[in-house]
Amino acid sequence: MLDQTTSGPEVPTFDSSANLLSPLPLELRRHLYYTLGLRDTESEPSYLYSALANTVRDHLVPNWRDTRQRFGQSTERRVHYLSLEFLLGRSLNNAIQNLDVDEQAREALHQYGVSLEEIEEEEHDAGLGNGGLGRLAACFLDSCANLQLPVAGYGIRYEFGMFHQLIEHGRQVEAPDHWLRDGNLWEIERPESTKTIRLYGHTQRVIGDDGKAYSRWIGTNDLMAVPYDMPIPGHKNGTVNTLRLWKAEASDIFDLDEFNSGNYPEAVVEKNNADQISMVLYPNDSSENGKELRLKQQYFLVSASLQDVLEKWVDQYGEDFSDFGRLNCFQLNDTHPACAVPELMRLLMDEHHLEWDAAWQITTRCMAYTNHTLLPEALERWSVALFSRLLPRLLEIIYEINERFLTQVAKKHPGDIELRRRVSLIEEGHEPHIRMAYLSIVGSFSVNGVAALHTELLKEGLFADFYHIWPEKFNNKTNGVTQRRWLAYCNPKLRKLLCETIGSGWESDMEQIKQLAPYADDASFRQKWRAVKQANKQRLMDHVKEHTGVEFMPNAVFDVQVKRIHEYKRQLLNVLHAIHLYDRILRGDTKGMVPRCILIGGKAAPGYHVAKLIVKLINNVAAVINSDPRTEGLLRMVFFPNYRVSTMEIICPGTELSEQISTAGKEASGTGNMKFMMNGALTIGTLDGANIEIREQAGAENFFLFGLDAAEVAETKRAYDPNAIIAADPDIYRAMELLENGTFNETEPGIFDLLTKGLRNPHDQWLTIADMRSFIDAQVEAGKAYLDPEKWDRMSILNTASSGWFSSDRTIQQYADEIWGVKPLQNS
């Protein structure tokens, strides 16, 4: 304990030569004393977290300010990354690692008798994303800062995350994820940059002072977008980029006349309506109100962000927009920000009085679109009726874009009316809809997929017509993940071993990880590798026991599938395999069976009934397996609740077998597969998404392949007969029999009928039964490999050594070189 007789800590001074403040322990004490008004004896973990977070932020701010000034003075191109999701996780340790003040932080906390790991637990995961899309955006921002690229992120400051997942009687129950309830110490409000957002109303044509006709959007319901900035630090390089998040607020928070009249609800109705927009990440859009709120969110994001960029442009260049397209690029992260295309047109024409051709030339020069899905139903479509009511001016612009585009198509393909119907931005019918993905393609100069197979399938299938019209627009950028969080931070024991063996350069340049490959043949190194994995397994075992009550077996293969619960990701296939293993145990067929602990985690969308039923099935099957004494030492299974970034940081290092088992041709890329690979897990997977490239990099001999490929999937669907497959295969037959005879739902008869009927349906587009036999056989091969520890460790090391390609630094460098055309703006 520090000396309580002192008059207080000295005030830290800024050291300009080192670009650091006073020693971190002194800074921590200062924040406890002066920011929080506490004594050392009152240093509870929550207070220590606040003091440490403020201290670390103080060390970030000088570089953050300098980076902003450096980028602002540059005349080079800048990039604005628009995304509805940024799944950042926790910020404290990320900042500590990137500032290289880990030892100082630990020393400071040691004086208070706590560890850095204990204090980290006080921080809530930022509820700004749902899954892979948001986590990818976070990795991309990290890499942009690491590469010192002038890239700013733009998103929404959601008050509540998607939801906190509880499991009650095996069923998913959603509770609010109020991640901001204790505030967010990593943000700075910038009220001076507040923007006005328009909704509803109508348009009219007016004659300007120059005698030209312009459109005005009038009679609108306005709300305010208030920006909050979060720092995104680069890795030990002095660069700190910015993520700007918008909070919605009413233009008139309180109607005093309504209140004085006794109409209390009406007095705050405008505030409530505004708050809804930035209240919850992805509201349930199964209702019309939910759809309207979702569209409001998307427009709110792009309008505020575009206004922000244009305002900064005018401050620097005035009303001359001739170079705007050359010096700015907007990356649309999936179709959610597609409104950016008509909104930029509106702002340039209505607010800055550019002619259509000039505005369109600028827009199509600076918009770039990333597609993240091969599922047609996931491509957003908004009804014209909704759009007309909510965004009437944008609808006019979209119709004009469509008319001009279809005129071009007609000139190039005269007489092909069917082609024009297929590519029209407006899907005609009883209730016309706007195809937002098509709008994104037409309005962008670049369209990229996120894995080699994904991009080819886009060009050959989903967007084939557009590829034939504009082949030059299409390109691939295989996703990646940041090794700084998904190896260096989440796996400190492996990080230490790697740095001792090949140096620390891989943290900034993941290409250097390939230096690890020769050590796969070093027996003494394999022993060290195995010890690290066993320690990580123990940490995961403790975590599982704490949160589920189930005890995993340390000698078992840790078999993990964590991702959003969805039919195409085929958690059902994993469950069927678990049932098959249980059946083998019941029959005494355990010779050569490797002990196995199966962990499944993920959230089902609240309105997705089948996905929630899959969660229930996983929990029921796990309960039966774990309670049967015959499975002791052979099989354990859990559904891990409330899967999130901080949980993955424990699961990933402890995983040995990574389940990437989606139906071929359905997964765009996947990023969990890359995180597991970096940490030495072996993949069992289909030829889907980035699995193909993982197998190419690691070598076919270090990957457990099963199932139909994308072409075979298409062929199988022509005459698919799952019932014949089930009848002909005793293993599958018995697994289905256990699933259908009530073994896992004795007190809830019939609750899984929807799932079993789906598996037996000849029109099952996920082809789960078709891949079942191959999956069982691949799992047997994985088990054999696991029983040979030297072989398994060698395969594990080679997977990590081959993971350099899957760094988001490589991905972002390709974006910078091949799409954005930006270069690093380094410290002078």
N, C-alpha and C positions, 0 to 999 in steps of 0.2 A: 504494500500500500504506500502511496506517496506521502510525503511529509505534509501534514495538515497545518503546520505552523507558518508555512510560506504565505506571502501576501498575494499569491496568484502567479500564474505563469507569465513569463515575459511575452510581449507581443512579437510574433514572428515578423521577420523582414524578408523582402523579396530579393533573391540572389539572381541578378540578371544574367550573370555569366553562366550559371548552371541551369537557368530557367526553372528553378525549383524554389519552393518556399522554405521555411525553417524545417528542421528535422521533424519527421512525421509524428513521433511520440509527443513532441511538444505541441504540435498542431492539434493532435487528438485531445490533449488536455485542455487546450484553449477552447475548443468547441464544447467540451463538457462544461467548462466554467461559464463561458460567456454566451454561447449560442443556446445552450440548454438550461443554463442557470443552476447547475448541479455541483455537488461536492463529489469527491472520489468515492465516498461511502455510498453514494446513490447511483453508482454505475451499473445499473441492470443491463442485461444483454441488449434490450431494445434501445436503450439510450446509447450504449457503446456503438451499436450499429449506426445510429444517427450521427454520432460524433465522427466515426470513421468515414462514413459516406461523405459528410461535409468536408472532411479533411482531404480525402482523395479527390473530390470535385475541385477543391481549391488548387490542387496540383494540375488538374486538367485545364482549368480556365485560361491560364496564360497562353497555352498552345492553341486552345480553341479560338481565342480572340485573334491570335496571330494567323491561324489558318484562314479564318473568315476574312481577315484583311488581305491576305495574300491572294485568295481566290477572287475577292471583290475587285482588286486592282488589275487582275489579269484580263487580257483581251483574247484569251484562248476559249475554246468551246467548253460549255458546262453541261452537265447532265442532271436531270431531275427525275428521280425514280418514284413513280406513282404506284402505290400499292395499298389495298384495303387492309393488309395484314403485315405486321412486323413482329414476329414471335421472338422477342429479344431474350426472354428468360430473365436471369438476374444480372444486374449491371456491376455490382461491387467488385467481384473478383475479376471480371473481365477487364475493368479499368486498372485494377491493381497489377494484373499480369502485363498489360500493355504499357503501363508506366514503369514497370520493373521496380516496384516498391514492395514486393512480397515480404522480404525479410524485415523491412522497416515496420510494416503493418503487424507482423507477428511479434516483433519486439515490443511494439507499443501495447498490444493487447496482453502480452505476457505479464505486464505490470499489474494488470487487473485480474489475472488468474483465469483468463479465458483464451480459447483458441480462435483462429480466424474462421475455421469451419463452423464453430458454434455461432459466431456472429453472422456469418452468411445466411444461416437459417432464419434470421429475422427478416430477411428481405422477401417480399412477395414476388412471384413470377409476374412479369408484366403481361397483363391480359390483353395483348394487342394482336393476337393471332390465334389460329385454330390448329394448323398442322403444317404439312410440308411447304405449302406456298408461303406462309408467313415466316417459317424458319429459314427458308431459302433467302427471302428478302433480307433477313437479319445477317445471314452469312455474307451476302453480297455487299451490304454496307460495310461490314468488317473488312472485307477484302479491298474495297475502294479506298478505305482509309489506310490500309497497309500498303497499297500501291501508290498512295498520295495522289489519287485522282480527284478532280473537282466534281464530285457527285454529292447531291443532297437528296435525302429521302423525304417523301411527303406521305403522311398517313392521317388517321383519325385517332384522337385521344379518347378511346372508349373508357367510360366509367366502370363498366363491368366487362369481364372477359366472356368467352362463349358460355361457360357454366362450370361450376364445381361438380364433379361427378361423384355421387354417392351410390353405393350398392346396398339395396335393402331387399332381403329375400331373393337375392340373385338378380334383381332387376335394377337397371340404371334409373336413378332419380337425379334430376337436375336441381342444383341449388345455385344461388347467385355467386359469382366470382367477383367480389368487390375488391379488386386488387389495389384500388386507390384509397381504401378506407383510412390508411395511415399517411396518406400523401405520397408524393414521389419526389425524393430528394435529388433525382437525376435530371429534373426538368427546370427550365427557366421560362416563365411566362413573358411573352412579348406583346403586351396589349397595344402598343403603338402600331403594330402591323396587322391589326384586326381588319377583316374584309367583310363586305356585305354580300350575302347570298340571296338571290331572288327565286321565288317559287310561285306557281300558279299565275294569275293575271292573264293578260292578253297582249297582243302586239298591234302596233299601228305604224303606218308609214308617215314620215314627216319630211319636210324640206329644210335642209340645213342652211347655214349662212352662205355656203358656197353654191347654193342653188341645186344641190344634188339631193336625191331621195334616200332616206335612211330608215331603218326599222328601229322602233323603240318598244321595249318590253315594259308595260305599265300595269298598274293595278295589282302589283305583286304583294305577296306576303314576304317580308324581308326578315332575315335572321343574320346573326353575326357569327363569323368564324374567328375564334381567338387562338393564336398560335402559341404552342409550348415547344421549346427546343430541347432536345436531348443530345448530349455529346456522344459521338462514335469515334473512339480513339484508335489510331493506328498502332502497330506493334513497335514500340520503342523507337519511333521515328519523328516524334514531335508534331505529327498531323492529327488533328481532331476534326472530323467532319460533323455534319449536323443532320439529325432527323427532326423534321418539323411536323408536329402533330396538331391537328385542328380540333378545338372544342366548340360545340354549337351553343350559342346563347341567344336569347330573344333580344330583339332590338328595343322592345319596351318590356322590361322585366315585370313591371307591376302596374296594373291599372287602378289608380287610386279611386277614380269615380265608381268603378264597379265594386270595389271593396267597401267604400262608404255607403253604397246602396245595399249592402248586405249580401251581394253576390260574390261570396268568397272564392268558390271554385273558378268562376269566370275571371276573377281578378288576376289569376296566375296562369290562365290557359295558354297564353302565348309563350310563357316561359316553359311550361310543360311540353308543349309541342316542339319547341326548339331543343330542349334537353334530350328528347327521345332520339334525335339523330346521332348524337355521340354517346348514347347511354349504353348500348349493348352491341357487342361484336356479333354480326350475323343474326339478326332477329329471325324468328321462325317465319318463313315466307309462304306458308301453306294457305294463309288467308290473304284477301285483297289488301287489307291494311298492312300486313307484313310485307307484301310486295312493294307497296308504295313507300314504306319506310326504307326498304333496301335500296330502292332507286334514289330516294332522297340522300341517303348516305353516299352513294356513288357520285352523284352530282355535286354534293357538298364538298367532297374531297377534291374533285378536279377543278371546280370553279375557284375555290379558295387558293389552291396551289397555282393555277395559271395566273390569277390576278396578282399573286405574290411575285411571280417571276416577271410579269409584264411591268409591274410597278418598279422593280429594281432596274429593269432595262431602261425605262423612261428616265429614272433618276440619273443613269449613266450616259444614255445616248439621246435622250429627248424622244420626239415622235418619229424619228427616222428608223423604220423597221426593215430596211433593205438588207441588213446583215443578221437579222434575228434568227432566221432558219439556219444559217451557217454556224452561229455561235451558241445555239441551244439545241438540246435534244431531250425529249420526254420519252422515257421508257415505260410503257404500259404493262404492268405486271398482271397478265391475264386480261380477261374482258371486262373486269370490274371498272377500270377507269376509261372505258371506251367513250364516254361522254366528253372526254377531253377533245376529241376531234371536232364536233360541232361547237363546243364551248369556246375553243380557241378561235374558230371562225367568227363566232358571235362577238367576242371581245375585240378582235381586230377590225371587224366591219362596223359594229354598232357603237363601240366606245372610242375607237381610234380612226374610224372613217376610211378604212382601206377598201378598195374595190374587191369584188369577189375573186378575180383571177390572182391578184396580188396576195390576198389572204390565203387562198388555196395553195399557192406555190409555197408560202411560208409553212403552212400546216403540214403539208406532205413532205416537206424537207426535214422537219424536226420531230415527227411522231414515229416511234418504233414500237412494235407489238410482239410480246412474248405469249405464245399459247401454251397452256399447261394441261390440256385434257384431250383425250381421244373419244370421250363419251359425248355423243350429240346432245343428250339431255342436259349436259353440264354447260353447254354454250348458251349464254344468257339471251333471252328473248323478252322484250317488253311489249305489252299491248299498246297499240297506237292510241287507244282510248285513255289509258293511264298517262302516257307520255304527253298527249294533247292537253290533259288537265293540269299536269304538274309542271311540264317544261314546254309550253307552247312555242316559244321562239326557237328552241333547239329542234323541235319537230319540223318546223318550216325549213330549217337549214338541212336537216337530214333528207327531206324530200328533194330538195334542190341538188344535194350531192348525188342522190340516187338517180335523178333524172339525167344529170350530166354524165354520170358513169355509164348508165345504160345506153346513152347515145353513142358513147365511145365504143361500147361492146357491139352495138348494131353496125357501126361503120367497119369494124374489124371482122365481124362475123355476120354479114347481112343474111337475113332470112332465118337465122337460128333463134326463133322465139323461145324455144325451150331453154336454151342457154341463158337468155336474159331473165327468164322466170327463176332459174336456179340461183343466179348470182345476185338477184335484186336484194337490196337492203331491207325491203319490205316483203315479208311473207304474207301473201294474200290469203284470204279465206273468210270464213264467217266472222272471225275476229282477227283482223290483221295485226301482225307483230313486227317489231323491228329486230333484225338479226344483228346483235351487237358485235359479234366476232367479225362479220362481214364488214361492218362499219369500220372496225379497227384495221382490217386489211386494206380497204380502199383508201383510208386516210393516212396510211403509214408508208414509209419508204423501205422498211425492213419488217419481215415476219419470220420469227424463229421458233423452232421447236426446242426441246430441252434434253433430247437424247437422240442418237443416230437413228434408231428404229422409229421413234416418235415422229421425227421430222419427215422421214420417208413415207410414213403412213399418212401424215397430213397432206403431203404432195400427191400421193396416189389415191387418197380417199376423201377425207373430210373437206379439204380445200383444193381438190384436183382442178376444178374449173378456174380458180384464181391462179393456181400455179401455171396453168397453160396460158393465161393472160399475161402474168407477170412472173416468169420463172426467176428473174434476177432479184426479186424481193426476198425469196425464200432462202433461209440458211439455218444451220444447226449450231446450237451452243449447249453442249452437254452440261448439265448442272454440276455443282460441286458444293462442298461444305468447308468451313474454315477449320483448319487443323489446330488453330490456337485454342478454340473452345472444345472441339470434338476429339482432341488427342492431348494437347499440352495441358489444358486446364482440367478436363474431366478425368484424366488418367495420369495423375502425378507420378505414380510409381513407374509406369512405362515411360513417361517423359524423362525421368531421371536415368533410366537404363539406356534409352536412346541417346541422350546427350553424352553420357559416359562413353558410349560406343562409337557414335558417328559425329559427335558435336551437336551444337544447337541450331545450326543454320537452317535446318528443315522447318523451324517454326515460322520463318519468313519466306523460305523458298522450299516448298514441299517436294520439288524435284530431287532434292538431296536425300530424300528418304530411301531412294533406290540403293544407296550405299549399304543399306542393311542386308541386302540379299545374300551376300557371301556368308553371313553369320548363320544362315539357316543350316549350314553343314557343320557348324561348330557345336559340339556336344555340350561344352561348358556354358556357352551362351544359351543354348536351348533350355538348360536347367534354370538359368536365371529368368528366362522368359516365362517358364512354367510357374516359377515362384511368384512372379508378378501377377499372372493370371489367377493363381489360386488365392492371392490376397484380395484381388478384385472380386472374385466369386464370393469370398467370405463377407465382404462389405455388402454385396447384393443379397446374400442369404440373410444377413441381419436386417436389411431394409424390408425384404419380403416378410420376414417374421413379424416385424414391427407393425406393418400395415395390413397384413392378411391373417396372421396367426399360423401360417403354414411354414413348416420347417423343410427347407431344401436339403439335399444330400450333397456334401462337398465332393464326393467322388463321381457324381453324375454329370452327364453333358447338360449344360444349360442351354436349352432350346427356346429361342425367344422370337415372338412376333408382336411388335408394338407399332401401331399406326391407326389411322382413322378406321372405325368399323364400317365396312362397306362390302357389299356382295362381291364386287370385282376383286377385292383384295383377298378374298377367300379364306377368312378365318374359319369358315365351315370345313374346308379341306383339312385344316390343322386339327380341328375338333374330331373329325372322322378318324384321323390317324391316331389321336389319343384314345379314342374308343377302340380302334383296332388293337393297340398295345394292351389295353385293359382286357380285351377279349383273349389275347394270347396268355395273359397272366391267369385268367380264370380257367383256361384249358391246360395250364401247366406247361405251355410251350415257351419256356424262358431260356432255353439254351442259347448262349451267345448274345442274349439281350443286354444291351448297354443300359445301365441305370440312367434315367432321364428325368429332368425337371423342366416342365413346359410352363413358360410364362407368356401370357397374352395380355395386352393392354391397349387401350384406345377409347375414344368417345364416339358414340353414335349420335348423329344429328337428332334433336328432340322430335322432329316430325317424321323420322325415318323408322317406321314400325318394324320392318324386317331386321334392320341393323340392331335395334333394341332387343329383338327376340334372340338374335345371335348372342348378345351379351348374356342374356338369361340362360341360354343353352350352355355357354362356356362355364358359367358359374355352377350350374346343376351338374354337369359332367365332372367338374373338378371336385365338387362336394362328395360325389359317390366314390370317385377314385381315391381321394385322400382319406376317406373314412373306412375303407376296406383294408383290413389287416394283411390281406394277401399281396397288396401292392408295396408293402414296407420294403424299403431298400431298392425298389425297382422303378417306381413311377410316382411323381408328384406333379400337380397341375394347379396353377392359380390364374385368376383374372386380377391384374393389378389395377386398383381404382385410381381415377383422377390422373391419368398419364399426362405428363407435361414436361417441359424442358429440363427442369431441375431433377426430375425423376430419371429421364433418359441419361443424364450425366452420371448416374450410378448404374443404371441397367447396362449401358453400352460397354463399359470396360469389363463387366463380368460375364458378358455373353460369349458363348463358344460357337453356337450354330444359329445363324441369322436366317429367318424365314422370309423369303421374298417370292411369294407363291401366287401372285396375281395371274389371271388369265392372260395369255400372251396377246399382245395388241391392245391392252386396256390401260396399262400404267404408262403415263407419259415418261417418267424418269425414275422417281424415287430418290430420296436422299438419305433415308435411314440405312439403306443398303450400303452407302458409302461410309457412314459413320461407323458401322459395325466392322467393315473391312479395315478401316484405319486402325482399329483397336484389336485387330488380329482374329476376329470371328471369321469362320468359314461360312460361305453362303450356300444354302440349298434353294434353288430357284428355277424359274422358267426363263425362256428367252424373251424377256419382256423388259421394256424401259432400258435403264442403264445397266441392268443385269448383264446384258450382252457385252457391254464394254468392260464391266468388272471381270467377266470371264476371260475376255481377251487380254486384259492387263495381267491378271493373276495366273493365267494358264488354265486350260481345260481340266488338267489333272488336279487343280486346287479349287475346284468348284463342283458342287453336287447338282448336276443338271437333271431335270425331269420335265415331262409334259410336252404337249403339242406346241409347235411354234405358231406364229401369227397366221401363216398360210394354211397350216394344218387345221387350225381353229376354224377358219372360214370354210374349209372343205368338209370338216366333220359336221358342221351345222346343217349341211344339206340333208343328211340322213342320220341324225343323232338318235340313238336308242339307249338311254341310260338304264332302262329296266333290263334289257338284254345283257348289258355289261354286269349289272349287279347279280343277275341270276347265274352268270357264267363264272364268276370269281368268288370262291368261298370266303376269302378274307373280307371283301367288300360286302358280301351278302350278310355275314355275321355282324359286321359293324352296323349295317343298316337295321338289322333285326333288333339289336340292342337299343338303337335309337328309337325304333318304332314301337317296341313292345312295352314301353313305360318304365324301363330300367332307370331312366334319369328324370322321370316326372311321375312317380307313383301316385303322389297326392294331387297332381295337376293334370289329369288326363286330357290329351288332345292339344296341349298348348304348343307343341312343336310341329303340328300337322302341316302348317304353312311352309315350314322349312323342308320337311321331308317330301312334301308334294313338289316343291320347287326342285329338289335334287333329282326327282324321278321324271320331271317334265321334259319331254323331247325338245321343247323350245327354251330350255334353260341356257341363256346366253353366256353363262360363266363356265359351263362344261366341267363342273366339279367332279362328277363321277368319271368322266372321260379321262381325267388326269390322275385318278386315285391310285390305280395300280402302279403307274410309273412313280408316283410320290412315295408309296410304300417301299418300292425297290430302292429308290434313292436314299431313303432314310436308313435302310439296311446297310447300304454302302457307307453312309456317314457313321453308323454305329461301328462297323468293322474298323474304319480309320481311327475312331476314337479309342478303340481298344489297343491301338499301337501308339503310345504316347510320343515316341520319337517322330513318327510319321506325322502325327497331328500337329505337333509343335513346329515342325519344318513347314508344313502347309500354312500354318498360322503366321509365321514370320514372313513368308513370301507374300501373303496377302497384304500385310502392312507395308512391306517393301515395294509393292506394286501400286500403292494407293495414291501416289503423287498426282496422277492425272485427275483425280477427283477432288483436288483442292479448289475451292471457290476462287482462289487467286488466279488459277489458270483460266477458269471460266470468265472472270471479269477482265482479264487481260485480253481475251478474245473479243468480248463485247467492246472494250476500249479501242482495239485495233480495227475490228471488222464492221462494227455498227456505229459506235459513237464518234469515232475519230477524235479521241481526247488523249492527252499525254499527261504524265505526272507533273504536278506543280510542287517541286521540292522546296524544302527550307533553304534559304540563301546562306 
